[in-house]
Amino acid sequence: MATLMTTLRGTLTAAVAAALATVGTGVAHAAGWPPLQDGGYLYSGTTGTGTVTVVDLSDLGTCHTLAAPARSVQVASGSASVLLYPGAGCTGGHPWATGSLAQSDLPAAARSYRVVPA
Protein backbone atom coordinates (compact mmCIF):
# COMPACT_ATOMS: atom_id res chain seq x y z
CA MET A 1 0.00 0.00 0.00
CA ALA A 2 2.83 2.41 0.85
CA THR A 3 4.45 1.76 -2.54
CA LEU A 4 1.16 2.48 -4.34
CA MET A 5 0.75 5.79 -2.43
CA THR A 6 4.36 6.78 -3.19
CA THR A 7 3.83 6.01 -6.89
CA LEU A 8 0.56 7.96 -7.02
CA ARG A 9 2.14 10.91 -5.19
CA GLY A 10 5.09 10.92 -7.63
CA THR A 11 2.77 10.73 -10.66
CA LEU A 12 0.59 13.55 -9.33
CA THR A 13 3.63 15.72 -8.60
CA ALA A 14 4.97 15.17 -12.14
CA ALA A 15 1.56 15.98 -13.67
CA VAL A 16 1.23 19.20 -11.67
CA ALA A 17 4.79 20.25 -12.56
CA ALA A 18 4.12 19.61 -16.29
CA ALA A 19 0.86 21.58 -16.16
CA LEU A 20 2.53 24.55 -14.45
CA ALA A 21 5.39 24.50 -16.95
CA THR A 22 2.89 24.62 -19.81
CA VAL A 23 1.01 27.55 -18.25
CA GLY A 24 4.24 29.48 -17.78
CA THR A 25 5.23 28.86 -21.40
CA GLY A 26 1.85 30.03 -22.68
CA VAL A 27 1.99 33.26 -20.71
CA ALA A 28 5.52 34.04 -21.87
CA HIS A 29 4.58 33.35 -25.49
CA ALA A 30 1.42 35.47 -25.30
CA ALA A 31 3.40 38.46 -24.03
CA GLY A 32 6.01 38.19 -26.80
CA TRP A 33 8.05 41.10 -28.03
CA PRO A 34 8.46 42.11 -31.67
CA PRO A 35 11.48 40.40 -33.27
CA LEU A 36 14.78 41.94 -32.21
CA GLN A 37 16.35 43.91 -35.07
CA ASP A 38 19.26 46.31 -35.48
CA GLY A 39 18.57 49.82 -34.22
CA GLY A 40 16.68 51.47 -31.40
CA TYR A 41 12.92 51.48 -30.87
CA LEU A 42 10.70 53.06 -28.23
CA TYR A 43 7.15 51.82 -27.71
CA SER A 44 4.19 53.61 -26.13
CA GLY A 45 2.97 50.32 -24.58
CA THR A 46 4.65 47.61 -22.54
CA THR A 47 6.37 44.57 -24.12
CA GLY A 48 6.97 46.36 -27.40
CA THR A 49 3.36 47.29 -28.15
CA GLY A 50 1.72 50.53 -29.20
CA THR A 51 3.13 53.38 -31.24
CA VAL A 52 6.76 52.92 -32.32
CA THR A 53 9.38 55.67 -32.32
CA VAL A 54 12.54 54.80 -34.24
CA VAL A 55 15.67 56.09 -32.48
CA ASP A 56 18.50 57.40 -34.68
CA LEU A 57 21.43 55.76 -32.87
CA SER A 58 23.94 57.86 -34.82
CA ASP A 59 22.54 61.14 -33.38
CA LEU A 60 24.71 61.19 -30.25
CA GLY A 61 23.97 63.69 -27.49
CA THR A 62 20.85 65.36 -28.92
CA CYS A 63 17.85 65.45 -26.59
CA HIS A 64 14.57 64.33 -28.17
CA THR A 65 11.16 64.89 -26.54
CA LEU A 66 8.58 62.24 -27.42
CA ALA A 67 5.05 63.01 -28.64
CA ALA A 68 3.77 60.08 -26.52
CA PRO A 69 5.61 58.68 -23.46
CA ALA A 70 7.57 55.47 -24.01
CA ARG A 71 6.85 52.47 -21.77
CA SER A 72 9.20 49.90 -23.34
CA VAL A 73 12.41 49.88 -25.38
CA GLN A 74 14.51 47.69 -27.68
CA VAL A 75 18.10 48.48 -28.62
CA ALA A 76 20.43 46.32 -30.70
CA SER A 77 23.66 48.18 -31.39
CA GLY A 78 27.31 47.52 -30.87
CA SER A 79 28.15 51.14 -30.16
CA ALA A 80 25.22 53.13 -28.75
CA SER A 81 22.80 53.06 -25.83
CA VAL A 82 19.82 55.24 -24.92
CA LEU A 83 19.24 57.34 -21.81
CA LEU A 84 15.52 57.72 -21.11
CA TYR A 85 14.21 60.60 -18.97
CA PRO A 86 10.87 60.94 -17.17
CA GLY A 87 10.53 64.62 -18.11
CA ALA A 88 10.48 66.51 -21.41
CA GLY A 89 13.76 68.08 -22.49
CA CYS A 90 15.84 65.31 -20.85
CA THR A 91 14.87 66.41 -17.33
CA GLY A 92 13.27 64.89 -14.28
CA GLY A 93 15.40 62.85 -11.98
CA HIS A 94 17.83 60.18 -13.02
CA PRO A 95 17.75 58.77 -16.55
CA TRP A 96 17.30 55.07 -17.18
CA ALA A 97 20.06 53.62 -19.42
CA THR A 98 19.53 50.76 -21.87
CA GLY A 99 23.00 49.49 -22.73
CA SER A 100 23.79 48.46 -26.31
CA LEU A 101 21.57 45.34 -26.29
CA ALA A 102 18.29 45.76 -24.46
CA GLN A 103 14.67 44.67 -24.54
CA SER A 104 12.77 45.92 -21.51
CA ASP A 105 9.70 47.53 -20.06
CA LEU A 106 10.65 50.83 -18.46
CA PRO A 107 10.32 51.36 -14.69
CA ALA A 108 8.51 54.66 -15.42
CA ALA A 109 7.16 56.34 -18.54
CA ALA A 110 9.88 58.19 -20.48
CA ARG A 111 9.06 61.52 -22.08
CA SER A 112 12.48 62.21 -23.64
CA TYR A 113 15.72 60.47 -24.57
CA ARG A 114 19.34 60.99 -25.60
CA VAL A 115 21.64 58.58 -27.48
CA VAL A 116 25.09 58.08 -25.91
CA PRO A 117 28.10 55.89 -26.74
CA ALA A 118 27.86 52.42 -25.24
Buried (B, 14 or more C-beta within 10 A) or exposed (E): EEEEEEEEEEEEEEEEEEEEEEEEEEEEEEEEBBEBEEBBBBBBBBBBBBEBBEBEBEEEEEBBEBEBBBBBBBBBBEEBBBBBBBEBEBEBEEBBEBEBEBBBEBEEEBBBBBBBEB
